[in-house]
């Protein structure tokens, strides 16, 4: 069983990772890099990954489900006590991070590097000299991809830890729900 304090700390860390990623992505879209890529991605990972692990372990411990009963029914993926608005908000935030990743992938042109004091772009074995701003923009897109993936993980971690933390308020399970007991 995952201790409540650990879940609370991990849930708070995931929420902070979600906000960190969202703010940095918004700044990148606006054309401003607030933090170098190594720091941005490192902090996002340090804030998000422990909460995702705690959320997965906690949900697996409490709900012991093997798979959803119906793949396209939201209620089969969400614990019964979680409010509908919370699951919808998590879905919208997850979609926003996914969209940030897709948009960044679409904007990538090739591999940029600094060669002999010049910024070059290599696409399909063709090398072109580019400006420093084009070089920087490619780096911004790569950072946006990393932050988008970690932000989406943070959404899931926040949702899962929140579901486990509010488990005490859960209604009694029916015969089609697990809620920590093996299914008959």
C-alpha positions in Angstrom: 0.0 0.0 0.0 1.3 3.5 -0.9 1.4 5.8 2.1 -1.1 8.8 1.9 1.7 11.3 2.6 3.8 9.9 -0.2 0.8 10.1 -2.6 0.1 13.7 -1.5 3.7 14.8 -2.1 3.8 13.0 -5.4 0.4 14.5 -6.5 1.6 18.0 -5.6 4.9 17.4 -7.5 2.9 16.2 -10.5 0.7 19.3 -10.4 3.9 21.5 -10.2 5.3 19.5 -13.1 2.1 20.1 -15.1 2.2 23.8 -14.4 6.0 24.0 -15.1 5.6 22.3 -18.5 2.5 24.3 -19.4 4.2 27.7 -18.7 7.3 26.8 -20.5 5.4 25.5 -23.6 3.3 28.7 -23.6 6.5 30.8 -23.5 8.1 28.7 -26.3 5.0 29.2 -28.4 5.2 33.0 -27.7 8.8 32.9 -28.9 10.6 33.1 -25.5 12.8 30.4 -24.1 12.7 30.9 -20.3 15.0 28.1 -19.3 17.7 26.2 -21.1 16.5 22.8 -22.4 18.5 20.7 -20.0 17.0 22.4 -16.9 13.5 22.7 -18.3 13.3 19.0 -19.2 15.2 17.8 -16.1 13.0 19.7 -13.7 9.8 18.6 -15.5 11.0 15.0 -15.3 12.0 15.3 -11.6 8.5 16.7 -10.8 6.4 14.4 -12.9 7.9 10.9 -13.0 7.7 10.1 -9.2 4.0 11.0 -9.2 3.3 8.9 -12.3 4.9 5.9 -10.7 3.1 6.5 -7.4 -0.2 7.0 -9.2 0.2 3.8 -11.2 1.2 1.7 -8.2 -1.6 3.3 -6.1 -4.3 2.7 -8.7 -3.1 -0.8 -9.3 -3.2 -1.5 -5.6 -6.6 0.0 -4.9 -8.5 -0.9 -8.0 -6.7 -4.1 -9.2 -8.3 -3.9 -12.6 -6.8 -5.8 -15.5 -8.5 -3.9 -18.4 -11.6 -1.7 -18.9 -14.9 -3.5 -19.4 -15.7 -1.3 -22.4 -12.9 0.4 -24.2 -14.8 3.5 -25.2 -16.7 4.1 -22.0 -15.2 6.8 -19.8 -16.6 5.2 -16.7 -14.7 2.0 -17.4 -11.4 3.9 -17.3 -12.1 6.2 -14.3 -12.7 5.1 -10.7 -16.3 5.4 -9.8 -15.9 8.0 -7.1 -14.0 10.5 -9.3 -16.2 13.4 -10.4 -17.0 13.6 -14.1 -15.7 17.1 -14.4 -12.3 16.0 -13.0 -11.9 13.3 -15.6 -13.0 15.6 -18.4 -10.5 18.3 -17.3 -7.7 15.7 -17.2 -8.7 14.6 -20.7 -8.7 18.2 -22.0 -5.3 18.9 -20.4 -3.8 15.6 -21.8 -5.1 16.5 -25.3 -3.6 20.0 -25.0 -0.1 18.5 -24.2 -0.6 16.0 -27.0 -1.4 18.8 -29.4 1.7 20.7 -28.4 3.8 17.7 -29.2 2.1 17.1 -32.6 2.5 20.8 -33.5 6.2 20.8 -32.6 6.8 17.6 -34.6 5.1 19.2 -37.6 7.4 22.2 -37.3 10.7 20.2 -37.2 12.6 20.5 -40.4 15.6 18.3 -39.9 18.8 18.1 -37.9 20.4 21.4 -36.9 23.9 21.7 -35.7 26.8 24.2 -35.3 29.5 23.3 -37.9 32.6 25.4 -38.4 31.0 28.4 -36.8 27.9 28.2 -39.0 24.5 27.0 -38.2 23.5 24.3 -40.6 20.3 22.3 -41.2 20.5 18.8 -42.7 17.4 17.4 -44.4 17.6 14.2 -46.5 21.4 14.4 -46.7 21.2 18.0 -48.0 22.9 20.6 -45.8 21.9 24.2 -45.8 23.3 27.2 -43.9 20.6 28.7 -41.7 20.3 31.8 -39.4 20.8 31.6 -35.7 17.1 32.3 -35.1 16.2 29.3 -37.3 18.7 27.2 -35.4 17.3 28.4 -32.1 13.7 27.7 -33.3 14.5 24.1 -34.0 15.9 23.7 -30.4 12.7 25.4 -29.1 10.6 22.8 -30.9 12.6 19.9 -29.5 12.2 21.4 -26.0 8.4 21.7 -26.6 8.2 18.0 -27.6 10.0 16.9 -24.4 7.9 19.2 -22.2 4.7 18.1 -23.9 5.4 14.5 -23.2 6.3 15.1 -19.6 3.3 17.4 -19.2 1.0 14.7 -20.4 2.6 12.3 -18.0 2.1 14.9 -15.2 -1.6 15.1 -16.1 -2.0 11.3 -15.7 0.1 11.3 -12.5 -2.0 14.1 -11.0 -5.2 12.4 -11.9 -4.2 9.0 -10.6 -2.8 10.2 -7.3 -5.9 12.3 -6.8 -8.1 9.3 -7.5 -6.3 7.2 -4.9 -6.2 10.1 -2.4 -10.0 10.5 -2.6 -10.6 6.8 -2.5 -12.0 6.9 1.0 -15.0 8.8 -0.4 -15.7 6.1 -2.9 -19.1 4.4 -2.9 -19.3 0.7 -2.4 -18.3 -1.2 -5.5 -20.9 -3.1 -7.6 -20.3 -6.5 -9.0 -18.8 -4.9 -12.1 -16.4 -2.6 -10.3 -13.2 -3.6 -8.5 -12.4 -0.8 -6.0 -9.6 -2.9 -4.5 -11.3 -6.2 -4.3 -10.9 -9.1 -6.7 -13.7 -9.4 -9.2 -15.9 -12.4 -8.7 
